[in-house]
Amino acid sequence: MNQDSEVDPWTGISEDVIRRFFDVLCIERGLPKGQLSAYRADLYAFDRWLIEAKRKTLISATKQDVSEYLKSSTTSIKAFYGFLVDSGCRDDNPTKAPRKPRKRRV
């Protein structure tokens, strides 16, 4: 799809598709409301990013779009927690794996 001239045919229906997805999650999986809220927030954020950055929708997103979004999100979260540590707001960085103790050679 040429981002400059073509309009995504799925534009404007993301909210309906997300609502249907949640209907299925509620009925088939019985997920708790807190988890459903988190899913909804994630999907709406991804949908906004697709519209603004790619001029696409949740339905038309490609594997590359999904990978780019996930990488971008992970990178910004890591940068944010690095900032909190650097500015003294936190002593630890929850985005970094704990260091494993080194085994001593005998």
Biopython code that builds the backbone (N, CA, C, O; Angstrom):
import numpy as np
from Bio.PDB.StructureBuilder import StructureBuilder

atoms = [
    (1, "MET", "N", (0.834, -1.177, 0.000)),
    (1, "MET", "CA", (0.000, 0.000, 0.000)),
    (1, "MET", "C", (0.876, 1.236, 0.000)),
    (1, "MET", "O", (1.797, 1.345, 0.808)),
    (2, "ASN", "N", (0.602, 2.152, -0.884)),
    (2, "ASN", "CA", (1.318, 3.412, -0.943)),
    (2, "ASN", "C", (0.755, 4.319, 0.137)),
    (2, "ASN", "O", (-0.409, 4.716, 0.078)),
    (3, "GLN", "N", (1.579, 4.649, 1.122)),
    (3, "GLN", "CA", (1.110, 5.415, 2.263)),
    (3, "GLN", "C", (0.654, 6.815, 1.889)),
    (3, "GLN", "O", (-0.173, 7.390, 2.596)),
    (4, "ASP", "N", (1.158, 7.378, 0.815)),
    (4, "ASP", "CA", (0.848, 8.751, 0.475)),
    (4, "ASP", "C", (-0.496, 8.909, -0.245)),
    (4, "ASP", "O", (-1.164, 9.926, -0.060)),
    (5, "SER", "N", (-0.908, 7.937, -1.056)),
    (5, "SER", "CA", (-2.079, 8.153, -1.886)),
    (5, "SER", "C", (-3.261, 7.247, -1.562)),
    (5, "SER", "O", (-4.402, 7.631, -1.821)),
    (6, "GLU", "N", (-3.038, 6.084, -1.017)),
    (6, "GLU", "CA", (-4.127, 5.156, -0.785)),
    (6, "GLU", "C", (-4.638, 5.250, 0.649)),
    (6, "GLU", "O", (-3.869, 5.470, 1.584)),
    (7, "VAL", "N", (-5.930, 5.082, 0.801)),
    (7, "VAL", "CA", (-6.560, 5.070, 2.110)),
    (7, "VAL", "C", (-6.783, 3.617, 2.499)),
    (7, "VAL", "O", (-7.248, 2.814, 1.690)),
    (8, "ASP", "N", (-6.452, 3.287, 3.726)),
    (8, "ASP", "CA", (-6.659, 1.933, 4.225)),
    (8, "ASP", "C", (-8.167, 1.632, 4.212)),
    (8, "ASP", "O", (-8.946, 2.375, 4.810)),
    (9, "PRO", "N", (-8.579, 0.559, 3.542)),
    (9, "PRO", "CA", (-10.018, 0.262, 3.471)),
    (9, "PRO", "C", (-10.631, -0.085, 4.830)),
    (9, "PRO", "O", (-11.854, -0.089, 4.971)),
    (10, "TRP", "N", (-9.806, -0.372, 5.815)),
    (10, "TRP", "CA", (-10.303, -0.741, 7.133)),
    (10, "TRP", "C", (-10.404, 0.452, 8.083)),
    (10, "TRP", "O", (-10.775, 0.283, 9.244)),
    (11, "THR", "N", (-10.082, 1.643, 7.610)),
    (11, "THR", "CA", (-10.120, 2.837, 8.439)),
    (11, "THR", "C", (-11.494, 3.022, 9.071)),
    (11, "THR", "O", (-12.523, 2.917, 8.405)),
    (12, "GLY", "N", (-11.485, 3.297, 10.367)),
    (12, "GLY", "CA", (-12.723, 3.613, 11.073)),
    (12, "GLY", "C", (-13.432, 2.450, 11.727)),
    (12, "GLY", "O", (-14.456, 2.654, 12.379)),
    (13, "ILE", "N", (-12.925, 1.232, 11.579)),
    (13, "ILE", "CA", (-13.638, 0.104, 12.191)),
    (13, "ILE", "C", (-12.857, -0.563, 13.312)),
    (13, "ILE", "O", (-13.313, -1.562, 13.869)),
    (14, "SER", "N", (-11.690, -0.032, 13.654)),
    (14, "SER", "CA", (-10.882, -0.657, 14.703)),
    (14, "SER", "C", (-11.652, -0.800, 16.006)),
    (14, "SER", "O", (-11.572, -1.837, 16.665)),
    (15, "GLU", "N", (-12.402, 0.239, 16.385)),
    (15, "GLU", "CA", (-13.130, 0.192, 17.652)),
    (15, "GLU", "C", (-14.142, -0.952, 17.660)),
    (15, "GLU", "O", (-14.293, -1.645, 18.667)),
    (16, "ASP", "N", (-14.825, -1.146, 16.553)),
    (16, "ASP", "CA", (-15.793, -2.233, 16.448)),
    (16, "ASP", "C", (-15.106, -3.591, 16.534)),
    (16, "ASP", "O", (-15.590, -4.497, 17.213)),
    (17, "VAL", "N", (-13.983, -3.725, 15.848)),
    (17, "VAL", "CA", (-13.257, -5.000, 15.866)),
    (17, "VAL", "C", (-12.723, -5.284, 17.272)),
    (17, "VAL", "O", (-12.781, -6.419, 17.744)),
    (18, "ILE", "N", (-12.206, -4.256, 17.933)),
    (18, "ILE", "CA", (-11.712, -4.430, 19.306)),
    (18, "ILE", "C", (-12.867, -4.842, 20.220)),
    (18, "ILE", "O", (-12.701, -5.732, 21.054)),
    (19, "ARG", "N", (-14.026, -4.213, 20.078)),
    (19, "ARG", "CA", (-15.189, -4.557, 20.904)),
    (19, "ARG", "C", (-15.593, -6.017, 20.680)),
    (19, "ARG", "O", (-15.893, -6.734, 21.635)),
    (20, "ARG", "N", (-15.601, -6.447, 19.439)),
    (20, "ARG", "CA", (-15.948, -7.850, 19.142)),
    (20, "ARG", "C", (-14.919, -8.810, 19.743)),
    (20, "ARG", "O", (-15.270, -9.864, 20.272)),
    (21, "PHE", "N", (-13.659, -8.429, 19.653)),
    (21, "PHE", "CA", (-12.587, -9.238, 20.243)),
    (21, "PHE", "C", (-12.816, -9.399, 21.749)),
    (21, "PHE", "O", (-12.654, -10.493, 22.290)),
    (22, "PHE", "N", (-13.192, -8.311, 22.419)),
    (22, "PHE", "CA", (-13.426, -8.382, 23.854)),
    (22, "PHE", "C", (-14.674, -9.163, 24.206)),
    (22, "PHE", "O", (-14.728, -9.810, 25.252)),
    (23, "ASP", "N", (-15.668, -9.111, 23.351)),
    (23, "ASP", "CA", (-16.846, -9.950, 23.567)),
    (23, "ASP", "C", (-16.439, -11.418, 23.578)),
    (23, "ASP", "O", (-16.888, -12.184, 24.431)),
    (24, "VAL", "N", (-15.595, -11.809, 22.638)),
    (24, "VAL", "CA", (-15.117, -13.191, 22.565)),
    (24, "VAL", "C", (-14.276, -13.529, 23.789)),
    (24, "VAL", "O", (-14.436, -14.601, 24.372)),
    (25, "LEU", "N", (-13.376, -12.620, 24.185)),
    (25, "LEU", "CA", (-12.542, -12.875, 25.357)),
    (25, "LEU", "C", (-13.384, -13.074, 26.608)),
    (25, "LEU", "O", (-13.099, -13.956, 27.417)),
    (26, "CYS", "N", (-14.409, -12.267, 26.766)),
    (26, "CYS", "CA", (-15.275, -12.376, 27.946)),
    (26, "CYS", "C", (-16.034, -13.692, 27.961)),
    (26, "CYS", "O", (-16.104, -14.367, 28.988)),
    (27, "ILE", "N", (-16.598, -14.051, 26.821)),
    (27, "ILE", "CA", (-17.435, -15.248, 26.737)),
    (27, "ILE", "C", (-16.600, -16.521, 26.780)),
    (27, "ILE", "O", (-16.898, -17.430, 27.555)),
    (28, "GLU", "N", (-15.558, -16.597, 25.957)),
    (28, "GLU", "CA", (-14.805, -17.842, 25.823)),
    (28, "GLU", "C", (-13.752, -18.035, 26.905)),
    (28, "GLU", "O", (-13.500, -19.161, 27.333)),
    (29, "ARG", "N", (-13.146, -16.958, 27.343)),
    (29, "ARG", "CA", (-12.027, -17.100, 28.276)),
    (29, "ARG", "C", (-12.334, -16.610, 29.671)),
    (29, "ARG", "O", (-11.634, -16.975, 30.616)),
    (30, "GLY", "N", (-13.344, -15.805, 29.827)),
    (30, "GLY", "CA", (-13.700, -15.288, 31.140)),
    (30, "GLY", "C", (-12.563, -14.532, 31.816)),
    (30, "GLY", "O", (-12.341, -14.684, 33.017)),
    (31, "LEU", "N", (-11.847, -13.722, 31.053)),
    (31, "LEU", "CA", (-10.715, -12.986, 31.603)),
    (31, "LEU", "C", (-11.181, -11.945, 32.608)),
    (31, "LEU", "O", (-12.256, -11.368, 32.450)),
    (32, "PRO", "N", (-10.375, -11.698, 33.647)),
    (32, "PRO", "CA", (-10.734, -10.682, 34.646)),
    (32, "PRO", "C", (-10.770, -9.288, 34.025)),
    (32, "PRO", "O", (-10.083, -9.025, 33.039)),
    (33, "LYS", "N", (-11.576, -8.395, 34.607)),
    (33, "LYS", "CA", (-11.740, -7.042, 34.074)),
    (33, "LYS", "C", (-10.423, -6.288, 33.990)),
    (33, "LYS", "O", (-10.202, -5.537, 33.039)),
    (34, "GLY", "N", (-9.552, -6.474, 34.959)),
    (34, "GLY", "CA", (-8.266, -5.785, 34.943)),
    (34, "GLY", "C", (-7.427, -6.176, 33.738)),
    (34, "GLY", "O", (-6.783, -5.331, 33.118)),
    (35, "GLN", "N", (-7.440, -7.450, 33.415)),
    (35, "GLN", "CA", (-6.684, -7.920, 32.258)),
    (35, "GLN", "C", (-7.318, -7.417, 30.964)),
    (35, "GLN", "O", (-6.611, -7.040, 30.029)),
    (36, "LEU", "N", (-8.635, -7.410, 30.912)),
    (36, "LEU", "CA", (-9.329, -6.888, 29.738)),
    (36, "LEU", "C", (-9.019, -5.405, 29.541)),
    (36, "LEU", "O", (-8.816, -4.959, 28.412)),
    (37, "SER", "N", (-8.983, -4.647, 30.622)),
    (37, "SER", "CA", (-8.665, -3.214, 30.532)),
    (37, "SER", "C", (-7.266, -3.002, 29.990)),
    (37, "SER", "O", (-7.037, -2.110, 29.174)),
    (38, "ALA", "N", (-6.328, -3.825, 30.447)),
    (38, "ALA", "CA", (-4.949, -3.718, 29.970)),
    (38, "ALA", "C", (-4.869, -4.065, 28.485)),
    (38, "ALA", "O", (-4.190, -3.373, 27.727)),
    (39, "TYR", "N", (-5.548, -5.120, 28.065)),
    (39, "TYR", "CA", (-5.580, -5.492, 26.652)),
    (39, "TYR", "C", (-6.155, -4.344, 25.823)),
    (39, "TYR", "O", (-5.610, -3.976, 24.783)),
    (40, "ARG", "N", (-7.266, -3.787, 26.305)),
    (40, "ARG", "CA", (-7.933, -2.708, 25.572)),
    (40, "ARG", "C", (-6.995, -1.510, 25.421)),
    (40, "ARG", "O", (-6.871, -0.951, 24.331)),
    (41, "ALA", "N", (-6.342, -1.121, 26.500)),
    (41, "ALA", "CA", (-5.409, 0.020, 26.451)),
    (41, "ALA", "C", (-4.279, -0.255, 25.467)),
    (41, "ALA", "O", (-3.896, 0.625, 24.695)),
    (42, "ASP", "N", (-3.746, -1.468, 25.493)),
    (42, "ASP", "CA", (-2.665, -1.839, 24.575)),
    (42, "ASP", "C", (-3.113, -1.759, 23.122)),
    (42, "ASP", "O", (-2.404, -1.217, 22.274)),
    (43, "LEU", "N", (-4.289, -2.300, 22.841)),
    (43, "LEU", "CA", (-4.776, -2.302, 21.460)),
    (43, "LEU", "C", (-5.094, -0.898, 20.963)),
    (43, "LEU", "O", (-4.799, -0.563, 19.816)),
    (44, "TYR", "N", (-5.694, -0.078, 21.819)),
    (44, "TYR", "CA", (-5.980, 1.299, 21.410)),
    (44, "TYR", "C", (-4.688, 2.081, 21.179)),
    (44, "TYR", "O", (-4.611, 2.878, 20.244)),
    (45, "ALA", "N", (-3.678, 1.864, 22.015)),
    (45, "ALA", "CA", (-2.389, 2.549, 21.822)),
    (45, "ALA", "C", (-1.740, 2.104, 20.507)),
    (45, "ALA", "O", (-1.218, 2.929, 19.757)),
    (46, "PHE", "N", (-1.776, 0.812, 20.238)),
    (46, "PHE", "CA", (-1.211, 0.297, 18.995)),
    (46, "PHE", "C", (-1.982, 0.840, 17.795)),
    (46, "PHE", "O", (-1.384, 1.226, 16.791)),
    (47, "ASP", "N", (-3.298, 0.870, 17.899)),
    (47, "ASP", "CA", (-4.126, 1.396, 16.820)),
    (47, "ASP", "C", (-3.796, 2.868, 16.545)),
    (47, "ASP", "O", (-3.666, 3.269, 15.388)),
    (48, "ARG", "N", (-3.661, 3.668, 17.603)),
    (48, "ARG", "CA", (-3.305, 5.088, 17.419)),
    (48, "ARG", "C", (-1.946, 5.223, 16.738)),
    (48, "ARG", "O", (-1.772, 6.055, 15.848)),
    (49, "TRP", "N", (-0.978, 4.397, 17.162)),
    (49, "TRP", "CA", (0.362, 4.444, 16.564)),
    (49, "TRP", "C", (0.290, 4.078, 15.076)),
    (49, "TRP", "O", (0.905, 4.738, 14.238)),
    (50, "LEU", "N", (-0.462, 3.028, 14.760)),
    (50, "LEU", "CA", (-0.590, 2.625, 13.355)),
    (50, "LEU", "C", (-1.189, 3.742, 12.507)),
    (50, "LEU", "O", (-0.708, 4.020, 11.408)),
    (51, "ILE", "N", (-2.230, 4.376, 13.015)),
    (51, "ILE", "CA", (-2.891, 5.454, 12.264)),
    (51, "ILE", "C", (-1.930, 6.616, 12.067)),
    (51, "ILE", "O", (-1.796, 7.134, 10.958)),
    (52, "GLU", "N", (-1.260, 7.030, 13.143)),
    (52, "GLU", "CA", (-0.394, 8.209, 13.072)),
    (52, "GLU", "C", (0.924, 7.946, 12.333)),
    (52, "GLU", "O", (1.360, 8.774, 11.533)),
    (53, "ALA", "N", (1.549, 6.812, 12.594)),
    (53, "ALA", "CA", (2.869, 6.538, 12.029)),
    (53, "ALA", "C", (2.826, 5.844, 10.669)),
    (53, "ALA", "O", (3.696, 6.063, 9.827)),
    (54, "LYS", "N", (1.828, 5.021, 10.465)),
    (54, "LYS", "CA", (1.805, 4.183, 9.260)),
    (54, "LYS", "C", (0.600, 4.410, 8.354)),
    (54, "LYS", "O", (0.555, 3.908, 7.231)),
    (55, "ARG", "N", (-0.374, 5.168, 8.850)),
    (55, "ARG", "CA", (-1.627, 5.369, 8.110)),
    (55, "ARG", "C", (-2.276, 4.020, 7.802)),
    (55, "ARG", "O", (-2.769, 3.784, 6.698)),
    (56, "LYS", "N", (-2.264, 3.144, 8.804)),
    (56, "LYS", "CA", (-2.845, 1.805, 8.698)),
    (56, "LYS", "C", (-3.756, 1.571, 9.890)),
    (56, "LYS", "O", (-3.910, 2.435, 10.753)),
    (57, "THR", "N", (-4.353, 0.396, 9.921)),
    (57, "THR", "CA", (-5.230, -0.002, 11.021)),
    (57, "THR", "C", (-4.742, -1.321, 11.610)),
    (57, "THR", "O", (-3.801, -1.937, 11.110)),
    (58, "LEU", "N", (-5.404, -1.733, 12.680)),
    (58, "LEU", "CA", (-5.070, -3.019, 13.292)),
    (58, "LEU", "C", (-5.228, -4.163, 12.296)),
    (58, "LEU", "O", (-4.449, -5.116, 12.321)),
    (59, "ILE", "N", (-6.201, -4.080, 11.446)),
    (59, "ILE", "CA", (-6.465, -5.163, 10.497)),
    (59, "ILE", "C", (-5.417, -5.210, 9.391)),
    (59, "ILE", "O", (-5.030, -6.294, 8.956)),
    (60, "SER", "N", (-4.960, -4.066, 8.937)),
    (60, "SER", "CA", (-4.023, -4.040, 7.808)),
    (60, "SER", "C", (-2.549, -4.041, 8.223)),
    (60, "SER", "O", (-1.670, -4.046, 7.362)),
    (61, "ALA", "N", (-2.269, -4.036, 9.523)),
    (61, "ALA", "CA", (-0.880, -4.025, 9.988)),
    (61, "ALA", "C", (-0.126, -5.249, 9.482)),
    (61, "ALA", "O", (-0.675, -6.347, 9.392)),
    (62, "THR", "N", (1.139, -5.034, 9.156)),
    (62, "THR", "CA", (1.998, -6.122, 8.691)),
    (62, "THR", "C", (2.860, -6.633, 9.840)),
    (62, "THR", "O", (2.909, -6.037, 10.916)),
    (63, "LYS", "N", (3.527, -7.729, 9.589)),
    (63, "LYS", "CA", (4.464, -8.276, 10.576)),
    (63, "LYS", "C", (5.524, -7.232, 10.918)),
    (63, "LYS", "O", (5.899, -7.081, 12.081)),
    (64, "GLN", "N", (5.997, -6.523, 9.919)),
    (64, "GLN", "CA", (7.007, -5.481, 10.131)),
    (64, "GLN", "C", (6.455, -4.350, 11.004)),
    (64, "GLN", "O", (7.165, -3.836, 11.869)),
    (65, "ASP", "N", (5.203, -3.961, 10.787)),
    (65, "ASP", "CA", (4.579, -2.918, 11.603)),
    (65, "ASP", "C", (4.522, -3.341, 13.077)),
    (65, "ASP", "O", (4.872, -2.571, 13.972)),
    (66, "VAL", "N", (4.079, -4.566, 13.304)),
    (66, "VAL", "CA", (3.976, -5.075, 14.675)),
    (66, "VAL", "C", (5.353, -5.107, 15.330)),
    (66, "VAL", "O", (5.511, -4.658, 16.465)),
    (67, "SER", "N", (6.345, -5.632, 14.622)),
    (67, "SER", "CA", (7.710, -5.707, 15.164)),
    (67, "SER", "C", (8.260, -4.326, 15.490)),
    (67, "SER", "O", (8.881, -4.123, 16.533)),
    (68, "GLU", "N", (8.025, -3.375, 14.582)),
    (68, "GLU", "CA", (8.517, -2.011, 14.795)),
    (68, "GLU", "C", (7.868, -1.383, 16.030)),
    (68, "GLU", "O", (8.542, -0.727, 16.824)),
    (69, "TYR", "N", (6.576, -1.584, 16.185)),
    (69, "TYR", "CA", (5.864, -1.033, 17.350)),
    (69, "TYR", "C", (6.373, -1.652, 18.652)),
    (69, "TYR", "O", (6.640, -0.946, 19.624)),
    (70, "LEU", "N", (6.501, -2.971, 18.657)),
    (70, "LEU", "CA", (6.962, -3.644, 19.876)),
    (70, "LEU", "C", (8.380, -3.211, 20.238)),
    (70, "LEU", "O", (8.682, -2.977, 21.408)),
    (71, "LYS", "N", (9.238, -3.107, 19.244)),
    (71, "LYS", "CA", (10.613, -2.667, 19.496)),
    (71, "LYS", "C", (10.625, -1.238, 20.027)),
    (71, "LYS", "O", (11.339, -0.929, 20.981)),
    (72, "SER", "N", (9.838, -0.376, 19.411)),
    (72, "SER", "CA", (9.767, 1.019, 19.831)),
    (72, "SER", "C", (9.242, 1.131, 21.261)),
    (72, "SER", "O", (9.777, 1.894, 22.065)),
    (73, "SER", "N", (8.200, 0.375, 21.574)),
    (73, "SER", "CA", (7.626, 0.399, 22.922)),
    (73, "SER", "C", (8.620, -0.090, 23.955)),
    (73, "SER", "O", (8.785, 0.520, 25.012)),
    (74, "THR", "N", (9.280, -1.188, 23.647)),
    (74, "THR", "CA", (10.271, -1.750, 24.567)),
    (74, "THR", "C", (11.417, -0.766, 24.778)),
    (74, "THR", "O", (11.872, -0.563, 25.904)),
    (75, "THR", "N", (11.876, -0.163, 23.700)),
    (75, "THR", "CA", (12.981, 0.789, 23.783)),
    (75, "THR", "C", (12.603, 1.985, 24.644)),
    (75, "THR", "O", (13.404, 2.430, 25.465)),
    (76, "SER", "N", (11.394, 2.514, 24.470)),
    (76, "SER", "CA", (11.001, 3.687, 25.252)),
    (76, "SER", "C", (10.814, 3.346, 26.723)),
    (76, "SER", "O", (11.141, 4.158, 27.589)),
    (77, "ILE", "N", (10.298, 2.167, 27.020)),
    (77, "ILE", "CA", (10.139, 1.750, 28.417)),
    (77, "ILE", "C", (11.506, 1.581, 29.067)),
    (77, "ILE", "O", (11.711, 2.010, 30.202)),
    (78, "LYS", "N", (12.442, 0.958, 28.355)),
    (78, "LYS", "CA", (13.800, 0.799, 28.895)),
    (78, "LYS", "C", (14.458, 2.153, 29.126)),
    (78, "LYS", "O", (15.102, 2.366, 30.153)),
    (79, "ALA", "N", (14.298, 3.066, 28.177)),
    (79, "ALA", "CA", (14.877, 4.404, 28.325)),
    (79, "ALA", "C", (14.262, 5.135, 29.515)),
    (79, "ALA", "O", (14.967, 5.813, 30.263)),
    (80, "PHE", "N", (12.958, 4.999, 29.690)),
    (80, "PHE", "CA", (12.269, 5.660, 30.800)),
    (80, "PHE", "C", (12.804, 5.163, 32.142)),
    (80, "PHE", "O", (13.098, 5.971, 33.023)),
    (81, "TYR", "N", (12.934, 3.850, 32.308)),
    (81, "TYR", "CA", (13.430, 3.323, 33.579)),
    (81, "TYR", "C", (14.907, 3.639, 33.779)),
    (81, "TYR", "O", (15.351, 3.830, 34.911)),
    (82, "GLY", "N", (15.668, 3.697, 32.697)),
    (82, "GLY", "CA", (17.053, 4.150, 32.805)),
    (82, "GLY", "C", (17.114, 5.580, 33.312)),
    (82, "GLY", "O", (17.957, 5.906, 34.149)),
    (83, "PHE", "N", (16.229, 6.438, 32.814)),
    (83, "PHE", "CA", (16.137, 7.817, 33.272)),
    (83, "PHE", "C", (15.797, 7.879, 34.757)),
    (83, "PHE", "O", (16.398, 8.652, 35.503)),
    (84, "LEU", "N", (14.829, 7.063, 35.190)),
    (84, "LEU", "CA", (14.451, 7.066, 36.605)),
    (84, "LEU", "C", (15.621, 6.674, 37.504)),
    (84, "LEU", "O", (15.807, 7.252, 38.575)),
    (85, "VAL", "N", (16.403, 5.699, 37.071)),
    (85, "VAL", "CA", (17.579, 5.282, 37.838)),
    (85, "VAL", "C", (18.620, 6.409, 37.842)),
    (85, "VAL", "O", (19.155, 6.767, 38.892)),
    (86, "ASP", "N", (18.896, 6.956, 36.667)),
    (86, "ASP", "CA", (19.902, 8.024, 36.547)),
    (86, "ASP", "C", (19.529, 9.274, 37.343)),
    (86, "ASP", "O", (20.404, 9.966, 37.862)),
    (87, "SER", "N", (18.232, 9.560, 37.437)),
    (87, "SER", "CA", (17.802, 10.766, 38.147)),
    (87, "SER", "C", (17.582, 10.525, 39.638)),
    (87, "SER", "O", (17.202, 11.441, 40.368)),
    (88, "GLY", "N", (17.820, 9.291, 40.089)),
    (88, "GLY", "CA", (17.716, 8.989, 41.515)),
    (88, "GLY", "C", (16.315, 8.664, 41.996)),
    (88, "GLY", "O", (16.092, 8.550, 43.201)),
    (89, "CYS", "N", (15.367, 8.513, 41.085)),
    (89, "CYS", "CA", (13.991, 8.176, 41.478)),
    (89, "CYS", "C", (13.841, 6.698, 41.825)),
    (89, "CYS", "O", (12.945, 6.315, 42.577)),
    (90, "ARG", "N", (14.720, 5.881, 41.273)),
    (90, "ARG", "CA", (14.703, 4.432, 41.553)),
    (90, "ARG", "C", (16.123, 3.959, 41.747)),
    (90, "ARG", "O", (17.072, 4.512, 41.191)),
    (91, "ASP", "N", (16.244, 2.913, 42.556)),
    (91, "ASP", "CA", (17.556, 2.294, 42.756)),
    (91, "ASP", "C", (17.787, 1.147, 41.785)),
    (91, "ASP", "O", (18.927, 0.759, 41.529)),
    (92, "ASP", "N", (16.699, 0.609, 41.248)),
    (92, "ASP", "CA", (16.810, -0.543, 40.357)),
    (92, "ASP", "C", (16.151, -0.237, 39.018)),
    (92, "ASP", "O", (15.346, 0.688, 38.899)),
    (93, "ASN", "N", (16.505, -1.024, 38.024)),
    (93, "ASN", "CA", (15.901, -0.892, 36.706)),
    (93, "ASN", "C", (15.189, -2.205, 36.401)),
    (93, "ASN", "O", (15.841, -3.211, 36.121)),
    (94, "PRO", "N", (13.855, -2.205, 36.453)),
    (94, "PRO", "CA", (13.125, -3.458, 36.237)),
    (94, "PRO", "C", (13.185, -3.976, 34.802)),
    (94, "PRO", "O", (12.700, -5.073, 34.522)),
    (95, "THR", "N", (13.771, -3.205, 33.895)),
    (95, "THR", "CA", (13.879, -3.683, 32.517)),
    (95, "THR", "C", (15.172, -4.440, 32.268)),
    (95, "THR", "O", (15.364, -5.016, 31.198)),
    (96, "LYS", "N", (16.049, -4.439, 33.245)),
    (96, "LYS", "CA", (17.309, -5.167, 33.085)),
    (96, "LYS", "C", (17.241, -6.479, 33.852)),
    (96, "LYS", "O", (16.755, -6.543, 34.981)),
    (97, "ALA", "N", (17.737, -7.508, 33.210)),
    (97, "ALA", "CA", (17.767, -8.820, 33.846)),
    (97, "ALA", "C", (18.761, -8.783, 35.001)),
    (97, "ALA", "O", (19.822, -8.168, 34.894)),
    (98, "PRO", "N", (18.417, -9.441, 36.104)),
    (98, "PRO", "CA", (19.363, -9.468, 37.215)),
    (98, "PRO", "C", (20.646, -10.186, 36.803)),
    (98, "PRO", "O", (20.629, -11.145, 36.031)),
    (99, "ARG", "N", (21.730, -9.702, 37.329)),
    (99, "ARG", "CA", (23.012, -10.336, 37.007)),
    (99, "ARG", "C", (23.110, -11.673, 37.710)),
    (99, "ARG", "O", (22.776, -11.815, 38.886)),
    (100, "LYS", "N", (23.574, -12.637, 36.957)),
    (100, "LYS", "CA", (23.788, -13.962, 37.532)),
    (100, "LYS", "C", (25.173, -13.986, 38.149)),
    (100, "LYS", "O", (26.131, -13.478, 37.566)),
    (101, "PRO", "N", (25.275, -14.570, 39.316)),
    (101, "PRO", "CA", (26.605, -14.659, 39.927)),
    (101, "PRO", "C", (27.520, -15.504, 39.050)),
    (101, "PRO", "O", (27.128, -16.538, 38.509)),
    (102, "ARG", "N", (28.734, -15.032, 38.931)),
    (102, "ARG", "CA", (29.706, -15.790, 38.120)),
    (102, "ARG", "C", (30.194, -16.997, 38.909)),
    (102, "ARG", "O", (30.398, -16.947, 40.122)),
    (103, "LYS", "N", (30.368, -18.069, 38.173)),
    (103, "LYS", "CA", (30.915, -19.272, 38.800)),
    (103, "LYS", "C", (32.412, -19.140, 38.850)),
    (103, "LYS", "O", (33.051, -18.745, 37.874)),
    (104, "ARG", "N", (32.956, -19.469, 39.973)),
    (104, "ARG", "CA", (34.409, -19.403, 40.100)),
    (104, "ARG", "C", (35.014, -20.679, 39.569)),
    (104, "ARG", "O", (34.513, -21.783, 39.786)),
    (105, "ARG", "N", (36.102, -20.486, 38.871)),
    (105, "ARG", "CA", (36.820, -21.652, 38.363)),
    (105, "ARG", "C", (37.709, -22.193, 39.459)),
    (105, "ARG", "O", (38.379, -21.444, 40.171)),
    (106, "VAL", "N", (37.701, -23.460, 39.576)),
    (106, "VAL", "CA", (38.522, -24.076, 40.613)),
    (106, "VAL", "C", (39.713, -24.747, 40.022)),
    (106, "VAL", "O", (40.522, -25.323, 40.749)),
]
sb = StructureBuilder()
sb.init_structure("model")
sb.init_model(0)
sb.init_chain("A")
sb.init_seg("    ")
for serial, (resi, resn, name, xyz) in enumerate(atoms, 1):
    if name == "N":
        sb.init_residue(resn, " ", resi, " ")
    sb.init_atom(name, np.array(xyz, "f"), 0.0, 1.0, " ", f" {name:<3s}", serial, name[0])
structure = sb.get_structure()
